Amino acid sequence: MKILYTTGDKLWLAENGSAREIPCKRVQQYRDTIQSIHDSKLWKTTGTGAHFTGAAEDPEMEEISAHFCGIAPHGTEFLYTLQLDASGGMYRRELTAEAVFDGHIVSGNDVRLGAIAAHGDDVAACIRYPDGRSHIGLYHLPQSRCNEITEGDSVENAPSWSPDGRKLYFSTCGIGRRGEAIAHSPASVAVYDTQTRQMDMLLEDERYDYLSPQVNAAGDMFVIRQPYTPEGNASVSIGQVFLDVLLFPVRIVKAIGGWLNIMSMLYGGEPLRSDSPQMHEKSKQKSQKDLFFEGNLIRARKNLKENSRSGEDYPGILPRSRVLLCKKADGSEEVLAKAVLDYTLTDEGIVFSNGAHVLLRRPDGKVEKLANAELASKIVAFSDTDA
């Protein structure tokens, strides 16, 4: 069995107890093209002349954003979706690391694709929009035309096919807005029948998010369940309204002071405030991105300690409240694993990631490590006959 997964901007293939990176020609070609364009313009933005005219720029090329958004087995090949800066697309390639060609299916600056699932030449894909919405669309290869089957101010994600290819399962949640998206409702599981074109809700609970549904041949449903936590509060209390009114004059004064400080920096080269970061070069403020990653790193370390204390052989960095749940066809439930980031069903058992390792849970409940992998996701499996 071969396991394919991503860690952000890299593809990995795990087999025989080890993992190796699968180089992506699309990413390399894009980087080479951007580097070539950057190098051809250096003469305009470097040197004495550029400084004299004010056109001088940092000669270092900006970091390129490349992110794998979805993977799906397709016979002896695999399909993948990729976001390269503002351009997105879906491509195909052979499983071997030595493959020299990545086939094109669809791409463009207006294409933003996420998770995908394939059943034969029918491909379900998450279609993402800049305003935070995402819907499920259907492709029939080799055509590049997409037919969206969901709509509304909602987020649909993680499509998966039933074994017979008739039904399509996915997670869905509504978006709460106050001008922009500020919160999401609990994620539920929905199913779309491709023959009757009927949509039904299968699993929903205001206490939980249900993510990444998959169904096996016996009719058992597997899903990641985590406690629901809204991203923000859609309602504003009366007390908050009074506080905003009381602080309005203070905020106006601070805004005017900030504007004057910016004008002083632009035209005088010095700030008005002595406590400005420009007055203390060593005291640089951290960006929101830095703070975000630092916060997640702290939580990951805390989760790792808690998981280690629980006696797990392979502790992960996700909270134990995020579990892989099996809802059997007879109505019973069983928690199969805790601290689960992503998973896939295979003939040999369930392959899952806990943010630190890729693990295999066999039908008898025994767990073994397949690879060490930080934040492995988009996990798919290939049997030896497929590969």
DOZA-17025 format. One record per residue (C-alpha): residue in one letter; residue number from 1; x, z, y. Coordinates in steps of 0.5 Angstrom, whole numbers, plus 500, padded with zeros to 3 digits. Layout:
N
+-------+---------+-----+-----+-----+
| vexro | lumdren |   u |   w |   v |
+-------+---------+-----+-----+-----+
|     A |     NUM |   X |   Z |   Y |
...
+-------+---------+-----+-----+-----+
***
This chain:
387
+-------+---------+-----+-----+-----+
| vexro | lumdren |   u |   w |   v |
+-------+---------+-----+-----+-----+
|     M |       1 | 500 | 500 | 500 |
|     K |       2 | 502 | 498 | 507 |
|     I |       3 | 500 | 502 | 513 |
|     L |       4 | 500 | 499 | 520 |
|     Y |       5 | 499 | 503 | 526 |
|     T |       6 | 501 | 503 | 534 |
|     T |       7 | 505 | 508 | 538 |
|     G |       8 | 503 | 505 | 545 |
|     D |       9 | 507 | 499 | 546 |
|     K |      10 | 510 | 499 | 539 |
|     L |      11 | 507 | 496 | 532 |
|     W |      12 | 510 | 500 | 526 |
|     L |      13 | 509 | 498 | 519 |
|     A |      14 | 510 | 504 | 514 |
|     E |      15 | 511 | 503 | 506 |
|     N |      16 | 515 | 507 | 501 |
|     G |      17 | 516 | 513 | 505 |
|     S |      18 | 519 | 510 | 511 |
|     A |      19 | 517 | 506 | 518 |
|     R |      20 | 520 | 500 | 521 |
|     E |      21 | 518 | 497 | 528 |
|     I |      22 | 514 | 490 | 528 |
|     P |      23 | 517 | 486 | 534 |
|     C |      24 | 512 | 483 | 538 |
|     K |      25 | 513 | 476 | 540 |
|     R |      26 | 508 | 476 | 545 |
|     V |      27 | 511 | 482 | 549 |
|     Q |      28 | 518 | 480 | 549 |
|     Q |      29 | 516 | 473 | 551 |
|     Y |      30 | 512 | 476 | 557 |
|     R |      31 | 518 | 481 | 559 |
|     D |      32 | 523 | 475 | 559 |
|     T |      33 | 518 | 471 | 563 |
|     I |      34 | 517 | 476 | 568 |
|     Q |      35 | 525 | 478 | 568 |
|     S |      36 | 526 | 470 | 570 |
|     I |      37 | 521 | 470 | 575 |
|     H |      38 | 524 | 477 | 578 |
|     D |      39 | 531 | 474 | 578 |
|     S |      40 | 530 | 468 | 581 |
|     K |      41 | 527 | 471 | 587 |
|     L |      42 | 533 | 476 | 588 |
|     W |      43 | 537 | 472 | 593 |
|     K |      44 | 531 | 473 | 598 |
|     T |      45 | 530 | 481 | 597 |
|     T |      46 | 538 | 483 | 597 |
|     G |      47 | 544 | 482 | 601 |
|     T |      48 | 545 | 483 | 608 |
|     G |      49 | 540 | 478 | 610 |
|     A |      50 | 535 | 481 | 607 |
|     H |      51 | 536 | 488 | 610 |
|     F |      52 | 537 | 485 | 617 |
|     T |      53 | 530 | 481 | 616 |
|     G |      54 | 527 | 487 | 613 |
|     A |      55 | 525 | 484 | 606 |
|     A |      56 | 530 | 488 | 602 |
|     E |      57 | 527 | 491 | 596 |
|     D |      58 | 529 | 495 | 590 |
|     P |      59 | 533 | 490 | 585 |
|     E |      60 | 531 | 494 | 579 |
|     M |      61 | 525 | 490 | 576 |
|     E |      62 | 518 | 494 | 575 |
|     E |      63 | 517 | 497 | 569 |
|     I |      64 | 512 | 492 | 565 |
|     S |      65 | 506 | 495 | 562 |
|     A |      66 | 504 | 493 | 555 |
|     H |      67 | 499 | 496 | 550 |
|     F |      68 | 496 | 495 | 544 |
|     C |      69 | 489 | 496 | 544 |
|     G |      70 | 487 | 495 | 537 |
|     I |      71 | 489 | 492 | 530 |
|     A |      72 | 485 | 489 | 524 |
|     P |      73 | 487 | 486 | 517 |
|     H |      74 | 485 | 479 | 516 |
|     G |      75 | 487 | 477 | 509 |
|     T |      76 | 494 | 476 | 509 |
|     E |      77 | 495 | 477 | 517 |
|     F |      78 | 493 | 482 | 522 |
|     L |      79 | 489 | 481 | 528 |
|     Y |      80 | 491 | 485 | 535 |
|     T |      81 | 489 | 486 | 542 |
|     L |      82 | 494 | 487 | 547 |
|     Q |      83 | 494 | 488 | 555 |
|     L |      84 | 500 | 486 | 559 |
|     D |      85 | 499 | 488 | 566 |
|     A |      86 | 493 | 485 | 568 |
|     S |      87 | 492 | 480 | 562 |
|     G |      88 | 489 | 481 | 556 |
|     G |      89 | 488 | 478 | 549 |
|     M |      90 | 487 | 477 | 542 |
|     Y |      91 | 492 | 474 | 537 |
|     R |      92 | 494 | 474 | 530 |
|     R |      93 | 500 | 474 | 526 |
|     E |      94 | 503 | 475 | 519 |
|     L |      95 | 504 | 482 | 516 |
|     T |      96 | 512 | 481 | 515 |
|     A |      97 | 517 | 484 | 520 |
|     E |      98 | 520 | 477 | 520 |
|     A |      99 | 514 | 473 | 522 |
|     V |     100 | 516 | 468 | 528 |
|     F |     101 | 510 | 466 | 531 |
|     D |     102 | 504 | 470 | 534 |
|     G |     103 | 497 | 465 | 534 |
|     H |     104 | 493 | 465 | 540 |
|     I |     105 | 485 | 467 | 539 |
|     V |     106 | 483 | 468 | 547 |
|     S |     107 | 487 | 471 | 553 |
|     G |     108 | 486 | 471 | 560 |
|     N |     109 | 486 | 476 | 566 |
|     D |     110 | 479 | 477 | 566 |
|     V |     111 | 480 | 479 | 558 |
|     R |     112 | 480 | 486 | 557 |
|     L |     113 | 479 | 488 | 549 |
|     G |     114 | 480 | 494 | 546 |
|     A |     115 | 479 | 496 | 538 |
|     I |     116 | 477 | 491 | 534 |
|     A |     117 | 475 | 490 | 526 |
|     A |     118 | 474 | 484 | 522 |
|     H |     119 | 470 | 482 | 516 |
|     G |     120 | 472 | 475 | 514 |
|     D |     121 | 472 | 471 | 520 |
|     D |     122 | 467 | 475 | 524 |
|     V |     123 | 471 | 480 | 529 |
|     A |     124 | 467 | 486 | 533 |
|     A |     125 | 471 | 488 | 539 |
|     C |     126 | 471 | 493 | 544 |
|     I |     127 | 470 | 489 | 551 |
|     R |     128 | 472 | 493 | 557 |
|     Y |     129 | 470 | 493 | 564 |
|     P |     130 | 474 | 495 | 570 |
|     D |     131 | 468 | 500 | 572 |
|     G |     132 | 469 | 504 | 566 |
|     R |     133 | 464 | 501 | 562 |
|     S |     134 | 465 | 498 | 555 |
|     H |     135 | 461 | 494 | 550 |
|     I |     136 | 461 | 491 | 543 |
|     G |     137 | 462 | 483 | 542 |
|     L |     138 | 462 | 479 | 536 |
|     Y |     139 | 467 | 473 | 535 |
|     H |     140 | 467 | 468 | 530 |
|     L |     141 | 474 | 465 | 528 |
|     P |     142 | 477 | 460 | 530 |
|     Q |     143 | 472 | 460 | 536 |
|     S |     144 | 474 | 464 | 542 |
|     R |     145 | 467 | 465 | 545 |
|     C |     146 | 464 | 472 | 545 |
|     N |     147 | 457 | 475 | 544 |
|     E |     148 | 456 | 482 | 547 |
|     I |     149 | 451 | 486 | 543 |
|     T |     150 | 451 | 492 | 547 |
|     E |     151 | 449 | 493 | 554 |
|     G |     152 | 448 | 498 | 560 |
|     D |     153 | 452 | 503 | 563 |
|     S |     154 | 455 | 506 | 557 |
|     V |     155 | 462 | 506 | 553 |
|     E |     156 | 462 | 503 | 546 |
|     N |     157 | 468 | 503 | 542 |
|     A |     158 | 471 | 503 | 535 |
|     P |     159 | 467 | 498 | 531 |
|     S |     160 | 467 | 498 | 524 |
|     W |     161 | 464 | 494 | 519 |
|     S |     162 | 460 | 496 | 513 |
|     P |     163 | 463 | 494 | 506 |
|     D |     164 | 458 | 488 | 505 |
|     G |     165 | 459 | 486 | 513 |
|     R |     166 | 452 | 486 | 514 |
|     K |     167 | 452 | 492 | 519 |
|     L |     168 | 456 | 494 | 524 |
|     Y |     169 | 458 | 502 | 526 |
|     F |     170 | 461 | 504 | 533 |
|     S |     171 | 461 | 510 | 537 |
|     T |     172 | 457 | 510 | 544 |
|     C |     173 | 456 | 515 | 550 |
|     G |     174 | 453 | 514 | 557 |
|     I |     175 | 456 | 514 | 564 |
|     G |     176 | 454 | 519 | 569 |
|     R |     177 | 456 | 517 | 576 |
|     R |     178 | 456 | 519 | 583 |
|     G |     179 | 459 | 512 | 586 |
|     E |     180 | 464 | 512 | 580 |
|     A |     181 | 464 | 515 | 573 |
|     I |     182 | 465 | 522 | 573 |
|     A |     183 | 462 | 524 | 566 |
|     H |     184 | 460 | 522 | 560 |
|     S |     185 | 455 | 524 | 555 |
|     P |     186 | 456 | 526 | 548 |
|     A |     187 | 459 | 520 | 544 |
|     S |     188 | 454 | 518 | 538 |
|     V |     189 | 454 | 514 | 532 |
|     A |     190 | 450 | 507 | 532 |
|     V |     191 | 449 | 502 | 528 |
|     Y |     192 | 447 | 494 | 529 |
|     D |     193 | 444 | 490 | 523 |
|     T |     194 | 447 | 483 | 524 |
|     Q |     195 | 441 | 480 | 520 |
|     T |     196 | 435 | 483 | 524 |
|     R |     197 | 439 | 484 | 530 |
|     Q |     198 | 436 | 491 | 530 |
|     M |     199 | 440 | 497 | 533 |
|     D |     200 | 439 | 505 | 531 |
|     M |     201 | 442 | 511 | 533 |
|     L |     202 | 445 | 515 | 526 |
|     L |     203 | 448 | 521 | 529 |
|     E |     204 | 448 | 525 | 535 |
|     D |     205 | 448 | 532 | 537 |
|     E |     206 | 449 | 535 | 544 |
|     R |     207 | 454 | 540 | 542 |
|     Y |     208 | 459 | 534 | 539 |
|     D |     209 | 463 | 528 | 540 |
|     Y |     210 | 462 | 523 | 534 |
|     L |     211 | 468 | 518 | 534 |
|     S |     212 | 471 | 512 | 530 |
|     P |     213 | 465 | 512 | 524 |
|     Q |     214 | 467 | 508 | 518 |
|     V |     215 | 462 | 508 | 512 |
|     N |     216 | 465 | 506 | 504 |
|     A |     217 | 461 | 503 | 499 |
|     A |     218 | 458 | 509 | 496 |
|     G |     219 | 454 | 510 | 503 |
|     D |     220 | 458 | 516 | 505 |
|     M |     221 | 460 | 516 | 513 |
|     F |     222 | 466 | 518 | 515 |
|     V |     223 | 467 | 520 | 523 |
|     I |     224 | 472 | 524 | 527 |
|     R |     225 | 468 | 530 | 530 |
|     Q |     226 | 470 | 534 | 536 |
|     P |     227 | 467 | 539 | 541 |
|     Y |     228 | 463 | 536 | 547 |
|     T |     229 | 467 | 537 | 554 |
|     P |     230 | 464 | 533 | 560 |
|     E |     231 | 469 | 530 | 564 |
|     G |     232 | 467 | 534 | 571 |
|     N |     233 | 460 | 536 | 573 |
|     A |     234 | 455 | 532 | 575 |
|     S |     235 | 451 | 537 | 579 |
|     V |     236 | 453 | 540 | 585 |
|     S |     237 | 451 | 548 | 586 |
|     I |     238 | 448 | 550 | 593 |
|     G |     239 | 454 | 555 | 594 |
|     Q |     240 | 458 | 549 | 593 |
|     V |     241 | 454 | 545 | 599 |
|     F |     242 | 455 | 551 | 603 |
|     L |     243 | 462 | 552 | 602 |
|     D |     244 | 463 | 544 | 604 |
|     V |     245 | 459 | 545 | 610 |
|     L |     246 | 463 | 551 | 612 |
|     L |     247 | 470 | 548 | 611 |
|     F |     248 | 468 | 541 | 614 |
|     P |     249 | 471 | 543 | 621 |
|     V |     250 | 477 | 546 | 618 |
|     R |     251 | 478 | 539 | 614 |
|     I |     252 | 477 | 535 | 620 |
|     V |     253 | 483 | 538 | 623 |
|     K |     254 | 487 | 538 | 617 |
|     A |     255 | 485 | 530 | 617 |
|     I |     256 | 487 | 529 | 624 |
|     G |     257 | 494 | 533 | 623 |
|     G |     258 | 495 | 529 | 617 |
|     W |     259 | 494 | 522 | 621 |
|     L |     260 | 499 | 524 | 626 |
|     N |     261 | 504 | 526 | 621 |
|     I |     262 | 504 | 519 | 618 |
|     M |     263 | 504 | 516 | 625 |
|     S |     264 | 510 | 520 | 627 |
|     M |     265 | 514 | 518 | 620 |
|     L |     266 | 512 | 511 | 621 |
|     Y |     267 | 514 | 510 | 629 |
|     G |     268 | 519 | 516 | 629 |
|     G |     269 | 522 | 517 | 623 |
|     E |     270 | 521 | 524 | 622 |
|     P |     271 | 515 | 528 | 620 |
|     L |     272 | 511 | 533 | 625 |
|     R |     273 | 511 | 538 | 620 |
|     S |     274 | 517 | 542 | 618 |
|     D |     275 | 514 | 543 | 611 |
|     S |     276 | 514 | 536 | 609 |
|     P |     277 | 517 | 534 | 603 |
|     Q |     278 | 521 | 529 | 607 |
|     M |     279 | 524 | 535 | 611 |
|     H |     280 | 526 | 537 | 604 |
|     E |     281 | 529 | 532 | 600 |
|     K |     282 | 530 | 536 | 594 |
|     S |     283 | 523 | 539 | 594 |
|     K |     284 | 519 | 533 | 591 |
|     Q |     285 | 512 | 533 | 589 |
|     K |     286 | 510 | 531 | 582 |
|     S |     287 | 506 | 525 | 581 |
|     Q |     288 | 499 | 526 | 578 |
|     K |     289 | 502 | 522 | 572 |
|     D |     290 | 507 | 527 | 571 |
|     L |     291 | 502 | 533 | 572 |
|     F |     292 | 498 | 529 | 567 |
|     F |     293 | 503 | 528 | 562 |
|     E |     294 | 506 | 535 | 563 |
|     G |     295 | 499 | 538 | 562 |
|     N |     296 | 498 | 535 | 555 |
|     L |     297 | 505 | 536 | 553 |
|     I |     298 | 504 | 544 | 554 |
|     R |     299 | 497 | 543 | 550 |
|     A |     300 | 500 | 539 | 545 |
|     R |     301 | 506 | 545 | 544 |
|     K |     302 | 500 | 550 | 544 |
|     N |     303 | 496 | 546 | 538 |
|     L |     304 | 503 | 545 | 534 |
|     K |     305 | 504 | 553 | 534 |
|     E |     306 | 497 | 554 | 532 |
|     N |     307 | 497 | 549 | 527 |
|     S |     308 | 503 | 552 | 524 |
|     R |     309 | 501 | 559 | 524 |
|     S |     310 | 495 | 556 | 520 |
|     G |     311 | 500 | 555 | 514 |
|     E |     312 | 499 | 547 | 514 |
|     D |     313 | 505 | 543 | 511 |
|     Y |     314 | 505 | 538 | 516 |
|     P |     315 | 502 | 541 | 523 |
|     G |     316 | 500 | 536 | 528 |
|     I |     317 | 499 | 537 | 536 |
|     L |     318 | 491 | 536 | 536 |
|     P |     319 | 487 | 542 | 536 |
|     R |     320 | 484 | 544 | 530 |
|     S |     321 | 477 | 543 | 532 |
|     R |     322 | 478 | 536 | 532 |
|     V |     323 | 476 | 534 | 525 |
|     L |     324 | 475 | 529 | 520 |
|     L |     325 | 468 | 529 | 517 |
|     C |     326 | 465 | 526 | 511 |
|     K |     327 | 457 | 526 | 511 |
|     K |     328 | 455 | 524 | 504 |
|     A |     329 | 449 | 519 | 502 |
|     D |     330 | 446 | 526 | 499 |
|     G |     331 | 446 | 529 | 506 |
|     S |     332 | 451 | 534 | 505 |
|     E |     333 | 458 | 535 | 509 |
|     E |     334 | 465 | 536 | 508 |
|     V |     335 | 471 | 537 | 513 |
|     L |     336 | 476 | 533 | 510 |
|     A |     337 | 482 | 534 | 515 |
|     K |     338 | 483 | 538 | 522 |
|     A |     339 | 487 | 536 | 528 |
|     V |     340 | 486 | 529 | 527 |
|     L |     341 | 488 | 523 | 532 |
|     D |     342 | 486 | 517 | 528 |
|     Y |     343 | 484 | 515 | 521 |
|     T |     344 | 483 | 509 | 516 |
|     L |     345 | 479 | 509 | 509 |
|     T |     346 | 484 | 506 | 503 |
|     D |     347 | 483 | 505 | 496 |
|     E |     348 | 488 | 511 | 495 |
|     G |     349 | 485 | 516 | 499 |
|     I |     350 | 484 | 517 | 507 |
|     V |     351 | 490 | 515 | 511 |
|     F |     352 | 490 | 519 | 518 |
|     S |     353 | 495 | 521 | 524 |
|     N |     354 | 495 | 528 | 527 |
|     G |     355 | 499 | 526 | 533 |
|     A |     356 | 506 | 528 | 529 |
|     H |     357 | 505 | 525 | 522 |
|     V |     358 | 502 | 519 | 518 |
|     L |     359 | 499 | 523 | 512 |
|     L |     360 | 495 | 521 | 506 |
|     R |     361 | 489 | 525 | 503 |
|     R |     362 | 488 | 523 | 496 |
|     P |     363 | 481 | 524 | 493 |
|     D |     364 | 483 | 530 | 489 |
|     G |     365 | 485 | 533 | 496 |
|     K |     366 | 492 | 533 | 496 |
|     V |     367 | 496 | 531 | 502 |
|     E |     368 | 502 | 527 | 503 |
|     K |     369 | 507 | 525 | 508 |
|     L |     370 | 507 | 517 | 509 |
|     A |     371 | 511 | 517 | 516 |
|     N |     372 | 513 | 522 | 522 |
|     A |     373 | 510 | 518 | 528 |
|     E |     374 | 508 | 521 | 535 |
|     L |     375 | 501 | 519 | 537 |
|     A |     376 | 500 | 514 | 531 |
|     S |     377 | 493 | 511 | 532 |
|     K |     378 | 490 | 504 | 531 |
|     I |     379 | 491 | 505 | 523 |
|     V |     380 | 490 | 500 | 518 |
|     A |     381 | 492 | 499 | 511 |
|     F |     382 | 494 | 493 | 507 |
|     S |     383 | 493 | 494 | 499 |
|     D |     384 | 499 | 490 | 495 |
|     T |     385 | 495 | 485 | 493 |
|     D |     386 | 493 | 483 | 501 |
|     A |     387 | 500 | 484 | 503 |
+-------+---------+-----+-----+-----+
***
